[in-house]
Amino acid sequence: LCVLRGLLGPCAWHQGSKLFIRSLRRLRTERARHAGCVWHPYSPVRYYWDCMQLFFVFAAFLYMPLQVFMKCPNYYDPFILFTDALAFLNVCSLFVTGYLEHEHKIIILDLKLIAIHYLKSNFIPDFIGCLPLQLIEPFGGCEYPTHTVMFIFKLLRCISLIAQWKNVMGQFQLSYITYVGLKIIIMMIMFFHWLTYIHYQVPILCHHLYEKNGAFISWLKRFHIMRRESEGSLFQKYSTNFYLVCGLCIGAGYYTPLDTHFVPELMLSAGMSLLGLLFLTYVFSALLRLAIYHHFETYCFSGKSRELEEYMVLMRLPKYLKRKIRLFINYKFNEHFFHEEAIKNTINEQIRQDINMHCCQRLVKNVPMFQDMPVALINSIIFSLKQVLYMPGQTVVEFNKPGKCIHLISSGTVAVMDATGRETGQCVVPALPAALPAPEAARGGRPPPAAGPAPRHLLLH
């Protein structure tokens, strides 16, 4: 019983728990208020059920449209009936699955509220989508099947599929570009696959409604709707209709001229052309948005860099100062652009202290004189540190001048010189910090003799 309750309750590894529950203390509180028969939205049972449901729904969406291209398809296809049963069980499970309110801040686990919320939201389309309507045959005859028309109602499952997709894919922590790109690819496959099914199903349905004259028979032959199975295999029928659908979607139309005024043909061609135009416009805009998003920082950096060049020309700055400014900008932003102050203003003081602790803790602990000090004193030193960037050639400390602080090297190269200006040593810090010696002069930016190229800038705390 305890194991079952653990499967139904929230788990620590779920992405939703990491984002919105966060602490172990709140997780224990959430488990304590969780009712035994309710599926928590962050529970292992809900996640693995959504994974299974997502797999079989996509498999059914790929399999069902192929039925219309088969000769005498089975009304009682076992796989389709199995997916219908899974869809019905999914409807039942949503009556006992908690839901989220107010941007994931409140998790509702009351059975009465869950049932009312589901009945008002997605119950009707989910219930229609799980019914085995393919058992209903509008017209007789298996050679021109019409029960496959009912497959169109299965698309109502996509409404609940959105939440399951987010629950499953959120666990992989994909980047925004990867997530949207994968979604667009799947949408394109499903769109053209089902449009090919509709393109072939409409003429078959019209076969039972219109008179079989010469013009109508020639129209059916365009789609490879033939009586003899040997004249048109499943692959031939599907590929022909897929080719015609692609031509309609891109606006190329059919490869044969329109010789008769046949209303179903006109409506089919016009409807698919409009649907394809709208969908391809959406896909193109989504891909364009991804491309802009991928290069947005580089574009912003290039624009700001051009503004800076124009400003330096306006101020008539000398070449050495322009070069100094360019070196600083390239070091700080590395051909990317971000608002550091705006980022700091969006996080609280505790997170800023955690970032400072992460960046500066090793700087302090690697200094020998600080190693045996209390942790509270070390933390106070870390919180008092300030970041200073020195350009090549700048002096950090000078000989015989008392200092007011201790310099801790974060990264860069420091040249140590004696009173006569002769270099006596260097301190290169690519990763490990060190304390800067105070009695002698130190200059940043000189390369070491045998350590490879060093950074042009010196970052101190």
N, C-alpha and C positions, 0 to 999 in steps of 0.2 A: 504493500500500500504506500509506503514511504517512497519507494522507487517510482511508482506511478505518479504520485503527487510531484516528485521532482521533475518528471518529464513534462507535466502540464504547467508547472510554474516557470517563472523567469529564470534564465541562465546567464551566467557572467560572460560567456563567449559571444553572445548574440550582439550584432552591431547596434541594434536599438538600445540594448542595456548599456553599452559603452558610451553612447552619445547622450542618452536622456536619463538613465538611472545613475550612471557614473560611479558612485561610491558603493563599497561593499555593505556599508551600514544601511543605505537606502535600499539596496537589493534584498537584504534580510527583512527589512520592513515590508517591502513589496511581496515577498514570499509569505510573510505572516498574515497579510490581509487577503491573500489569494484564496478563493474558494476551491474546494477539491474538484468539482466537476467542470470548471470553467477552463478553457484553453487560454492561457496568457498569450498576448500577441508576440512576446519575446521568448516563448517557450520552445524547447527542442521539438516537441510534437508538431507545433504549428509550422516550424521551419521545414522539417523533413516532409510534412504533408504537402506544403506548397511546392517543394522540389519535385515530388512525385506527380502532383497535379499539373505542374508546368510542363513536365516532360510528356505526359500522355495527352495533354490538350494540344501541344504543338504537333505531336505525332498524328493525332486525329485530324488536325487541320491540314496536314499534308496528304493524308490518306483519303479522306472523304471526297474531295473534288475528283479524284481519279476514278471513282465509281461510275460517273456518268459516261466515261469513255469505254467502259467494259460492256461486253455483250451479256445481257440478262444478269445484271448485278443482283446479289443476294439481299433480300429485304432484312433478313436476320443475320447480318454480318456480325460475327462474334466480337471482333475488335471494336466496332462502333457501339454495340450494345454495352460492352465493358466500359468504354469511356463515358457513355451515358450514365451508367451506374456510379462511376466515380464522380461525375458532376453532381449527381443527386446527393451522394454522401458529402460532397463539399458544401452543398446548400445546407444540409443538416449540421455540419460542423460550424458554419458561420453563426448559427443560433446559440452556440456555446463558446464563441471566441470573443474575447474582449476587444474593445476598439479604443482609439485615441481621440482626444479632444484638445482644443486650444493649442495647436501646434506641438503635439506630443507631450504636453505638460501634464495632462490628466489621463489616466488609464482607467476606463470604465470596466468593471468586472461583475456588475450586477446583471443577473440573467434577464430580468424584466426589461431593464434599459437596453440591453443588448438586442433582445428580440424586437423591441419597438424601433430601435435605430435601423436594424436590418430590413424590417418590413417597409420602412419609409424610404430606404435607399435602393438597394440592388436586388431585392428578393424577386420581384416580378420578372425582370430579364433573366436572372439566373435560373428561375424555375422553368421558364419557357425553353431556355437553352439546354436543360437536362432532360427534357421529355423526348422519348423515342418517336418523334413525328415522322421519321422515315418509314414507319410501318403503314402510313396512310398513302394510298396510291390514287391520285386524282383520276387517272385514265389507265385502262388496262393495256397489256402488251409489254413484254419484257425487252423486246428489241429496241423500242424507243421508250426508255424508262422515264417516268414522271415522279416517282417517289423520291428521287434524288433532289427534286426542287426543295424539299423540306430541309435539306442540309443548310440552307441559308439561315435558318433560325439558330443553328449552332453557333453562329458568330456572336450571338448575344453573350456568350461566355467571356468574351473579351473584356467586358466591363469589370468583372471580378478579377480577371487575369492581370490587370494593371497593378493591383495591390500585391498579388502574389509575385509578380515580376520584381517589384521594388524590394520585397522582403528577401527574395533569393539573391538577387544581384547585389544588393547592398552589403551582403556579407563578404563579397570579394574585394570591396574597397577599390573599385576601378576608378581611374581618372575620369574627369568629365568628358574628355574627347573620346576615350575608349568606350565609355558607357553609351553616349549618344550615337557614336558610329555603329556599335553593335545593334542598337535598337533600330536604326535606320535600315541596316542590311536585312534584319529579320522582317521588318515591315515591308520592304520592297519584295522580298521573296513571297510573303503571304499575299500581298496585293496582286501581283501578276499571276500567281497560282490560282487564286480564287476568281480573278477576272477571266482567266482562260476557261475555268469551269462555267461561269455564267455565259460566256460567249458561245459555248457549245450547248448549254442547257436550254437556252431560249429557242433556238430552231427546233429542238426536239419537242419542246412543249407546243410550239406552233404547228407541229405535224399533226397533232390531235385536234386542232382548232380550225385549220384552213383547208380549203379544197386543194387536192393534189394535182394541180395543173403543171404545164411544162415549166413556167417561170418559177413556181415554188420548188419543183424537183431540182432545177438547176441551182437554185439558192442553197438547197440542202447539200448538194454535191460540193459546193465551195467549202463546207465545213467537214467534208469527208464523212457525212452521215449516209451510210450505204447499207444495203440489206445483207450483202454477203460479207462475212467476217474476214475472208481472205483479202478483200480489196482495201481494207483499212485496219491496220493494227492499232493498239493503244498508243504506241509511241508516235505513229504517223498522225493519228488524229490530234494528239496533244500538241505535237510540234507545229502542225499546221495552224491550229487555233492560237497557239502562243505567238506565232509569227504575225498573225492578223491582229491580235490584241496589241502587240508592240507597235505595229503600224498605226493603229487608231490612237494610241496614247501619245505618240510623238507628233501626231497631226498629219501623217503621211497618207492615211486612209487605206482603202483596199487597192490591190494591184489590178483589179478589173474595174471597168467603168460601170456606173449605175445605169442599168438599162431598163429597169421597171420601177414603177411607183409602188413599192411594197412597204406598208407602214411598219411592221415589226423590224424589218431591216433598217429603216431610217431611224427608228427609235433606239435600236441596239447600237448602231454606229454613233449616233449623236450622244447617247448617254455614256458610252465607254470613252469617247473622245473627251467629253467634259470631265469625267472622273479622272482619266489619265492626266489631263492638263492640270487639274487641281493637285493631284498627288505628286506629280513630278515637280510642280512649282514649290510644294512644301519640302520635298527632298532636296531640291537645289538650294533653297534658302537655308535649310538646316546645315547642309555641307558648307555653304558659304560662311555661315555663322561659326562653324567649327574652325574653318581656315583662318578667319579673322581672330578668333579667340586664341588659336595656337600661336599666332605671330603678333598679338596685340602689344605685348611688352616691347618687342623689338621695334614695332612701328612707333610707339610712344617715345622710346629712347631716341630714335632717329629724328623725330620731330623736335623734341626738346634740344637735342644736340645741334640741329640746324638753327634753332632760335638762339642758342648760346653763341654760335659762330657769328650770327648777325649782330648780337649784342657786343661781342668783342670787337668787331669791325667798327661799330658805332662809337665805342669808347676809345678806339685807336690804341689798343693795348699793344705793347711790344711782343716780339715773337717768343722770347723766353717765358713771359707771363702766360701767353696763350698756351704754350706747351705744358706749362705747369698746371693750368686749369684742366686741360684735356687729360693729363695723366691722373689727376685727382678724380675726375668724373668717370673715367674708364675703370679705375680701381674700385670706386665705391659702388657703381651700378653694374659693371661687367656686361655692358650692352643690353641691359634690362632696365625697366623703369618701375619704380614703386614709390609711394608716399609713406616714408618711414614714420612721420609724426601722426598721420592718419591711422596707420596700423597700430601704433602704440595707444592711440586714444580709444580704439575699439576694444581693448583688453583691460582688465582690472589691474589693480596694483599688485595683487598676489601673483598673477601670471607674469607681470613685468619683473618681479623679484625672482621668480623661478627661472626666467630667461637669463637674468643677470647672474644667478647662482650657477647655472649650467655653463655660461661662458667664462666665468672668472674663478670658479672653485679650484681648478687645477693650477691657475696662476698663483694663488696664495699658498696652497698646500705644498707646492714644489720648492718654495723658499725655505731653507733649513731653519731659520729663526722662528717660523710660524708653525712648525710641525708639532711641537709639544704644547701649543696653546689650547685653551678651552674652545669648544666648538662655537659657543655663543660669541666669543671675541672674534673668531675667524669670520663668522657670518656678518658681524657688524662691520668688519673691514671690507668684506665683499660688497655689502650694500652701499658703502661709501665710495667705491671705485668709480672713476669716470673715464670714458673712452676718449683718447686723444690720438689723432692721426698726424704723423710727421712726414713731410715731403723729403725727397732726396736732398742732402746738403744741409738740412736744418740741424741746429744744435739742441740736444736734449738737456744735458747738464754740462756745466763748465767747471774747470779746475779752480779750487780755492774760493768757491762761492757756496755758501751754505744752502742746502735744499730744504724745502718745506714739505716734501712728500717722497714716497718711494715709487719708482717707476717699475712696472711689471710688463715685460715684453710679451705681447700676444702673438705677433707674427712679424717677420721682417728681419733686417740685418742692421746691426749696430757696429760701427767702427770705433774702437777705443784708441785715443791718442794721448800722448804725454804733453807736458807743458810746452815743448818746442814744436808741436804740431806733427810729430812723427807717429805713424800708426804703430801701435804695439800689440794689437789683437783685434779680433772680431767676435761677435756673438750672433750666430745665425739661429733663428727660431722658426722653423717651418711648422712644428707641432708642439714641442715641449717648451713651456715658458721658463724664464729665468729672471733673476733680479739684476737690475742694471747697476754696475759699480758706480758709486757717486764721486770718488775722489778724482777721477780722470774725465776728460772730455769724451763725449760720444756723439757720433754723427750717424744718421740713418741713410740707408740706400746704397752702400757700397757692396759689391759682390765679394764673396769669400774666395780665397785663392784656389781651393780645390774642392769645393762643395757644389759645383754647378751654379747655374744662374739663380740669383736670389731675388726676392720681391723688391720692387722699386720703392715701395712705401713701408713705413714702420708704424705698426699699430701698438700703442701702449695703453695700459690702464693705470 
